[in-house]
Amino acid sequence: MNRFCIEEMADSCYQDFPASERPVIGITANYGELTAKVAEGYYKQVERAGGTPIIIPPLPPSLDRGTLAGQESSLLTTLSRIDALLLTGGADINPLFQGEEPLPQLGGINAERDLPELLITRLAFNRQLPILGICRGIQTMAVALGGKVAQDIASQHPQQSQQPCPLIKHSQDADRHVPTHTIAISPGSLLQAIFTPGFSVSSGTAAAPASPATSTAVNSFHHQAVSDPGPHFRVSATAPDGIIEAIENAEHKPVLGVQWHPECMGDDGLPLFRWLVSEARLYRQTQRLHDRILTLDTHCDTPMFFPQGIHFASRDKRILVDLPKMTEGRLDATIMVAYIPQKMQESAYDYANAIFDKIETIVGDNAARLALARTPDELWANKLAGKKSIVLGIENGKALEGQLSHISHFAQRGVVYITLCHNGDNDICDSAALIPQPSAPSPAQGSNGHLHQGVSPFGVEVIHEMNRLGLMVDLSHAHEKSFYDALDISATPIVCSHSSCRALCDHPRNLTDDQMRALAKKGGVCQITVYPGFLRTDSQATILDVMAHLDHAVQVMGIDHVGLGTDFDGDGGVPGLADASELLNFTRQLLQRRYNDDDIQKIWGGNFLRVMKQVQSTRNND
């Protein structure tokens, strides 16, 4: 082949067509002398690792207009085109971004880079993009996400009594490819797995029997370092003098920062780039799967916060579900409930209607991006039209106020399910939670203190009417006796919109294995919840506990009877699944556990929609 013949060279690009796509890695550019540039090591290591490098210039925001809208739009467009973010080295960060005045030892700052890189880091983190920060990049991660950077480690190094040895030299004179000091790698860390032979991103572990890496030698070119990793990170490596050399996300997200320069270390630095590219490949797979499937969260309590003047179209810190978070987490639809507290002075019926009025107003104000839905077909139509969907539900049958006619009213408003009770018995059934009575039990109460010993006579009528009108019966929060009664009474499958497994967390709100088997036998579904207290009680629950409950439910019930009901804004949320923006992590975990695309669609709402369609097919409005 003539390397100077463009036609021949172009033809050769098609010899293996279609070529397998490589994930796109966005690399932040340095800036100086009116030039955006990147050291060759960054993009060459990305290419060696199997990625496609592109350069992201530092576009400054138009602060004189008093808005970041233009800059945010450019950054978000960039983030939508890449599969991972690589934050490169360079000058110091302006300490004003971490609320400090500059020390005399502060080096040169790069104002052109600071704000664009801090913003893109925060926005990439919100979108669950894999991130690798190198030198200045690890410091950018810390400052952008609530941590701190020592402006000068030589003058700010703690006293010798607090450290294993005096401060070592962190700005070497040797060539950049030469390692000049060692680091200790934290046991059990992601960094340890990456540097252990046989590491697999798909499983998140290194293949046994490889010996875990406990240390490695690195190069060193810095006078600053992370001093406080912040709330989202944990330390995964330190130098002999205690200086932080690596941090990684503490919420099981693919975000990692190192203080050294692996792009200069050839094969010794390549494992970090291979990790980033592998995570980028998994991210792209996750995104493309979300293009094809419909994702439905079957329970959130966000309407409770609407009276506070919530801005649903913006990223509102007061709520866990809003349009930006649904977009970032690729959530297509959520069932928003009118939650009825056990004790309330006003009319529960009127309160529920006021909630639905507010939801309709929010939908109307955001009609270009948001729509109501009450059937599976409407949910799919909204997704194809590029709109998020809100589905209506009621949590606590107290909203009926003892009137069967109110069921018809709520059905006409678009309600798809009613959770028969909440934390306390009502006139429909007994709850899993026993609320002490203010006086001695009435003759109607049993020895266990509950009102009905299951479903009441009025509750039987309620279930029959819900069957007739095509509303799903939701038994989350119900007492075990109420659960079995309803299962026998209902002519259509029932759902548990936000429940977990009692075998893994012994809480009366959770379902026993026998309950789950009975539910599956009748065609129903159990939607695993993200409420921490229903996942574990001995320590902090995380996304891994959510997955453990899901896996257990699948094992007990089968893949056709399990889903996700987060209970966001009803105290649901754990590290790794803290709000709607993090729901991509759920899909990532499913893929890592080898669930196939069809099974993931079933879990992500397909099973629930099957029940919804079956229940709605029995609708009789006469």
Disulfide bonds with the S-S distance in Angstrom:
none
